[in-house]
Amino acid sequence: MNGQLITWLSIMAGIVCTLLALQQFRMTLIYMTILHSPVIGQLAGPQPTLIHTALLDALKYAGFAVVFFVVRWPIFVTYLLAILFVKSVLNFFLAVFHVGRFGSIQLTAKGRAYTAALELVPCTFYLIAVAISGYLLGS
């Protein structure tokens, strides 16, 4: 009975993550001014910061959905942490190259280096978390 409950919870969580991913992909299209939203109204042009945030969230939720549908518990914890690690690595490279939300503000070279260094903190945290989770829970 416990195995069936976990299976159903995984399916429900996967469906919720899929819906959240679709919602964020829709918001990405709205922020790119491809779709019109009666709630937000007409945007003056593409909004790079909002596009960056919505697209990263959409990819994160899509990755979570795949994990919930494919991977068995408790190994999924390792995969969820791996997805967050990949997201943090992407954010680091976006900060290094000053793209997306990191390119929407004007920073000096020292400020860009500081921002990139700050993005290393989640990278390190998630790398350690993936290693510990993989060691303790399996991969």
DAQUIRA-V621743 format. One line per field, one symbol per residue. psi: psi as a letter, one per 40 degrees, with the letter a starting at -180 (. if undefined). burial: b if it has 9 or more other C-alpha atoms within 8 Angstrom, else e. Layout:
psi->???
burial->???
//
This chain:
psi->dddddddddddddddddddddddddddddddefdihhdddahidaigdddddddddddddddddddddddiiieddddddddddddddddddddddefibddeeihiiddddddddddedddddddddddddddddei.
burial->eeeeebeeebbebbbbbbebbbbbbbbbbbbbbeeeeeeeeeeeebebbbbbbbbbbbbbbbbbbbbbbebeeebbbbbbbbbbbebbbebbbbbbebbbbbbbeeeeeeebbebbeebbebbeebbebbeebbeebee
//
